[in-house]
Amino acid sequence: MTVIATPCRRGTAGSVISGIFGGFCGIAAALALALLMFPSAQYVTLSNYLQILVAFAGAAVFCWYYLRHEAGSGFLWAAAAFALWGAANIAWYAAVFFKIGTFPFPGPIDLGFVVAILLLSSAYKRIYPRKQVNGPALLVLLVLVLIIPLAILATAGVTDQSLMILLYFFACGLLLITAFNYSFTEHPAALAGTILFALAFMVYPLRESYLSGNALLAILGPCVAAGLSFVVIGLLPDGTVSQETPKESSQIPE
């Protein structure tokens, strides 16, 4: 397999989209600061709404690039990941709003989040070409990611909570490794967003299991919103989108 570049101009629309998601990053930063200085349920609610808005807006952007600009199947996978993440979040709030109750940790909503992370990892493989990365370095990264959940398994035993924590850490570790393995170092905004998003979702199951009383961890919501926004900004085509074609193909970009 070889990688060719298919023209896909960012243009005015891309600049506008970057500006919008840059604005989302600014709002997320302001909310994080507000939550640190003046903890409030209202700020947490705004943070939750921002996460859902960013998720569905990102899904719409990726679908638009896929349908209108032939940006490659990776954008469709990314749209599915963002949409699933937003839908899982809405399901949780809908249950609370209609007084059905809340989903305990772990629950079906957590499976939705994990699947969304895995879908995003699959999207990365289809958007950028694979890069020759130091294998031992990636192995060290995976080991570092899995230290905490394996330690919890060893001390707390095999429970629903410990297994879900392991699943979250594994999915986030896979997302990080995929990013480093598929040229994300050449796209700093996408890499920064991926790291921020993955870190937030490694802390999230720990908060739900052991640190629910820690008010400072309310900043995880703005971190997720900012991370997703950076991913959208970083993945926007900047003139070319890498796509895989059979090695025998002699296709030349127009």
Protein Blocks (a to p, Z undefined) as FASTA:
>chain_A
ZZddddddfblmlmmmmmmmmmmmmmmmmmmmmmmmmgcfklmmmmmmmmmmmmmmmmmm
mmmmmmmnonojklmmmmmmmmmmmmmmmmmmmmmmnonapcddddfklmmmmmmmmmmm
mmmmmmpccddddfklmmmmmmmmmmmmmmmmmmnopafklmmmmmmmmmmmmmmmmmmm
noplmmmklmmmmmmmmmmmmmmmmmmmmmmmpmklmmmmmmmmmmmmmmmmmmpcchia
cddddfklccdcZZ
